[in-house]
Amino acid sequence: MEAVYRVWAAIVAAAIVVQIGFAGYGAFYVADKVDDAPVNEDLFRDGWDLHTGFGYLVILSGLVLLLFALAARVGKRRVLRTLGLFGLMILQLLLAWFGYATPVIGVLHPINAFLILGLTGSIVYEAWRRPRLVEQVAAGA
């Protein structure tokens, strides 16, 4: 089960990178359309729908990662880090929702995205590094 956790963690990290890319697409899509016509809500949504929709899948993938961490019994520290990641993902959703009404809050959305990416990278690194350390200890290295 730990191998499933390890692979899923890498998938979550890749999904987060794709999600950040979708944010760039949304921004530049809308920026490109400004010259052609006034930006209305439909045009805005056309550019940002990928980012919005995929974001919900990323959050779901974080929940699945937490469930895999619990099932794999990866240890209290790693479970808590994965729970922290899921918490940051929920915060990310709230920052997006409240950021529409209060742009000052929206400023925190991309900053939190990088915290999510960094924590996920750390989780992936630890998940892939740990089995090698166990093998080295078992081999007497």
Secondary structure, 3 states (H helix, E strand, C coil): CHHHHHHHHHHHHHHHHHHHHHHHHHHHHHHHHCCCCCCCHHHHHHHHHHHHHHHHHHHHHHHHHHHHHHHHCCCHHHHHHHHHHHHHHHHHHHHHHHHHHCHHHHCHHHHHHHHHHHHHHHHHHHHHHHHHHHHHHHHCC
